[in-house]
Amino acid sequence: MRILIAEDDLVSRKMLEATLSRWGYEVVVTCDGQGALDSLTGPDAPRVAILDWMMPSLDGVDVCRKVREGSVAQPPYIILLTAKGNKEDIVSGLEAGADDYVIKPFDREELRARLQAGLRIITLQNQLAARVRELEEAITRIRTLQGLLPICSYCKRVRDDGDYWKQVETYISDHSDARFSHGICPDCYESVVRPQLQTLKAG
């Protein structure tokens, strides 16, 4: 898991980077708000960000607000790192789009617990997105089968989108998860199979 650190104070930035690396995370580092925004809205953006509240160019709250206002395919889990501990500031940060906050100077075990909570949420988001994709693919397959199918009135083959004629079971198998097992319906048994058996017995 890649985690973005946006912190303008060199000592705090190095301490955070060393702590996260020791925990096994891949760390992306920037020292100002604009760099954080560029990283979070660019390709292959980190899924977790730890943003200092007070930074040059854009502060952490501004970054949160701009990220939430944009069209990010996979929204990051954002933790604000702040010395502002009063309720009004915390509410302001959360309303701007932060998911959580940690008060400076941060406690390592508290930070670890909050990161783990964020990772659980990201895992759930990934699982939900995968299910949505599966449902969209299933709906697409169903719509394909609901369309008008050209079928030969003699051999009963179906014409596909590539203008090839296929057996009905082949076409349906190619466009869905259905699989066929062959049998004989009662009408065909009476009209075809039974007369053939009777002929064989008579012979």
C-alpha positions as CSV (number, residue, x, y, z in Angstrom):
1,M,0.0,0.0,0.0
2,R,1.3,3.4,-1.0
3,I,0.9,6.3,1.4
4,L,1.4,10.0,0.7
5,I,3.0,12.2,3.3
6,A,2.6,15.9,2.9
7,E,4.5,17.7,5.6
8,D,6.6,20.9,5.3
9,D,8.5,20.4,8.6
10,L,11.6,18.4,7.8
11,V,11.9,16.6,11.2
12,S,8.2,15.6,11.3
13,R,8.4,14.5,7.6
14,K,11.4,12.3,8.2
15,M,10.0,10.8,11.4
16,L,6.7,9.9,9.6
17,E,8.5,8.5,6.6
18,A,10.8,6.3,8.8
19,T,7.8,5.1,10.8
20,L,5.7,4.2,7.8
21,S,8.6,2.5,6.0
22,R,9.3,0.4,9.1
23,W,5.6,-0.7,9.1
24,G,6.1,-1.9,5.5
25,Y,4.3,0.8,3.6
26,E,5.6,2.4,0.3
27,V,5.9,6.1,1.1
28,V,5.4,9.0,-1.3
29,V,6.7,12.3,0.1
30,T,5.9,15.9,-0.6
31,C,6.5,19.1,1.4
32,D,3.6,21.3,0.3
33,G,-0.1,21.2,-0.4
34,Q,0.2,21.7,-4.2
35,G,2.5,18.7,-4.5
36,A,0.0,16.7,-2.4
37,L,-2.9,17.7,-4.6
38,D,-0.9,16.8,-7.8
39,S,-0.1,13.4,-6.4
40,L,-3.6,12.6,-5.2
41,T,-5.2,13.6,-8.5
42,G,-2.6,12.1,-10.9
43,P,-2.2,8.7,-12.3
44,D,-1.5,5.8,-9.9
45,A,-2.5,8.1,-6.9
46,P,-1.8,6.8,-3.4
47,R,-4.9,5.4,-1.7
48,V,-4.0,6.9,1.7
49,A,-2.7,10.4,2.5
50,I,-1.4,11.9,5.7
51,L,-1.6,15.7,5.3
52,D,-0.2,18.4,7.6
53,W,-2.9,21.0,8.2
54,M,-0.5,24.0,7.9
55,M,1.5,23.9,4.6
56,P,2.8,26.3,1.9
57,S,0.7,27.0,-1.2
58,L,-2.3,24.9,-0.1
59,D,-3.0,23.8,3.5
60,G,-4.3,20.3,4.3
61,V,-7.9,21.4,4.5
62,D,-7.7,23.0,1.0
63,V,-6.2,19.8,-0.4
64,C,-9.0,17.8,1.1
65,R,-11.6,20.1,-0.3
66,K,-10.1,20.1,-3.8
67,V,-9.7,16.4,-3.9
68,R,-13.3,15.8,-2.9
69,E,-14.6,18.3,-5.4
70,G,-12.7,16.6,-8.2
71,S,-13.6,13.4,-10.1
72,V,-11.1,11.0,-8.6
73,A,-11.8,7.4,-9.7
74,Q,-10.6,5.9,-6.4
75,P,-11.0,8.5,-3.6
76,P,-8.1,8.4,-1.1
77,Y,-8.5,8.0,2.6
78,I,-7.2,11.2,4.1
79,I,-5.8,11.7,7.6
80,L,-5.2,15.3,8.7
81,L,-2.1,15.8,10.9
82,T,-2.6,18.9,13.0
83,A,-1.7,20.8,16.2
84,K,-5.2,22.2,16.1
85,G,-7.0,20.2,18.8
86,N,-10.2,22.1,19.5
87,K,-13.5,20.7,18.3
88,E,-14.2,23.5,15.9
89,D,-11.0,22.9,13.9
90,I,-11.6,19.1,13.9
91,V,-15.1,19.6,12.6
92,S,-13.9,22.0,9.9
93,G,-11.3,19.5,8.7
94,L,-13.8,16.6,8.6
95,E,-16.4,18.8,6.8
96,A,-13.7,19.7,4.2
97,G,-13.3,16.0,3.3
98,A,-10.8,14.5,5.7
99,D,-11.6,11.0,6.9
100,D,-9.7,11.2,10.2
101,Y,-7.2,13.3,12.1
102,V,-4.2,12.8,14.4
103,I,-3.1,15.5,16.8
104,K,0.6,16.5,16.8
105,P,2.9,15.3,18.2
106,F,1.5,12.1,17.0
107,D,1.5,8.8,19.0
108,R,2.9,6.0,16.8
109,E,0.4,3.4,18.1
110,E,-2.6,5.7,17.6
111,L,-1.4,6.5,14.0
112,R,-1.0,2.8,13.3
113,A,-4.5,2.1,14.5
114,R,-6.0,4.9,12.5
115,L,-4.1,3.7,9.4
116,Q,-5.4,0.2,9.9
117,A,-9.0,1.5,10.1
118,G,-8.5,3.4,6.9
119,L,-7.1,0.3,5.1
120,R,-10.1,-1.7,6.2
121,I,-12.4,0.9,4.6
122,I,-10.3,0.9,1.4
123,T,-10.5,-2.9,1.2
124,L,-14.3,-2.7,1.5
125,Q,-14.4,0.0,-1.2
126,N,-12.3,-2.3,-3.5
127,Q,-14.6,-5.3,-2.9
128,L,-17.7,-3.1,-3.6
129,A,-16.2,-1.8,-6.8
130,A,-15.4,-5.3,-7.9
131,R,-19.0,-6.5,-7.3
132,V,-20.3,-3.5,-9.2
133,R,-18.1,-4.4,-12.2
134,E,-19.4,-8.0,-12.0
135,L,-23.0,-6.8,-12.0
136,E,-22.4,-4.4,-14.9
137,E,-20.8,-7.2,-16.9
138,A,-23.8,-9.5,-16.1
139,I,-26.2,-6.8,-17.2
140,T,-24.3,-6.4,-20.4
141,R,-24.5,-10.1,-21.1
142,I,-28.3,-10.1,-20.3
143,R,-28.9,-7.2,-22.7
144,T,-27.0,-9.0,-25.4
145,L,-29.3,-12.0,-25.1
146,Q,-32.4,-9.7,-25.0
147,G,-31.6,-8.3,-28.5
148,L,-33.2,-9.4,-31.8
149,L,-31.3,-12.5,-33.0
150,P,-31.3,-13.4,-36.7
151,I,-32.0,-17.2,-36.8
152,C,-32.1,-19.5,-39.8
153,S,-35.6,-20.9,-40.3
154,Y,-34.2,-24.2,-41.6
155,C,-31.1,-25.2,-39.5
156,K,-31.9,-22.9,-36.6
157,R,-28.4,-21.4,-36.5
158,V,-28.0,-17.9,-35.1
159,R,-26.0,-15.1,-36.8
160,D,-23.6,-13.3,-34.4
161,D,-22.2,-9.7,-34.7
162,G,-19.4,-10.9,-36.9
163,D,-21.9,-12.3,-39.5
164,Y,-21.0,-15.9,-38.6
165,W,-23.7,-18.5,-38.2
166,K,-23.5,-20.5,-35.0
167,Q,-25.6,-23.2,-33.3
168,V,-27.9,-21.6,-30.7
169,E,-26.2,-23.3,-27.8
170,T,-22.7,-22.1,-29.0
171,Y,-24.0,-18.5,-29.3
172,I,-25.6,-18.5,-25.8
173,S,-22.5,-20.1,-24.3
174,D,-20.3,-17.4,-25.8
175,H,-22.5,-14.6,-24.4
176,S,-23.4,-15.9,-21.0
177,D,-22.4,-18.4,-18.3
178,A,-25.0,-20.9,-19.4
179,R,-23.9,-24.4,-20.2
180,F,-26.0,-27.0,-22.0
181,S,-26.8,-30.6,-21.4
182,H,-28.7,-32.4,-24.1
183,G,-31.9,-34.4,-23.7
184,I,-35.1,-35.3,-25.5
185,C,-38.3,-33.5,-24.9
186,P,-41.6,-35.5,-24.7
187,D,-42.9,-34.3,-28.1
188,C,-39.7,-35.3,-29.9
189,Y,-39.6,-38.6,-28.1
190,E,-43.2,-39.4,-29.3
191,S,-42.7,-38.1,-32.8
192,V,-39.1,-39.2,-33.6
193,V,-37.6,-41.5,-31.1
194,R,-40.5,-43.9,-30.4
195,P,-41.2,-44.5,-34.2
196,Q,-37.5,-45.3,-34.7
197,L,-37.5,-47.7,-31.7
198,Q,-40.6,-49.4,-33.1
199,T,-39.0,-49.7,-36.5
200,L,-35.9,-51.3,-35.0
201,K,-38.0,-53.7,-33.0
202,A,-40.0,-54.7,-36.0
203,G,-36.8,-55.3,-38.0
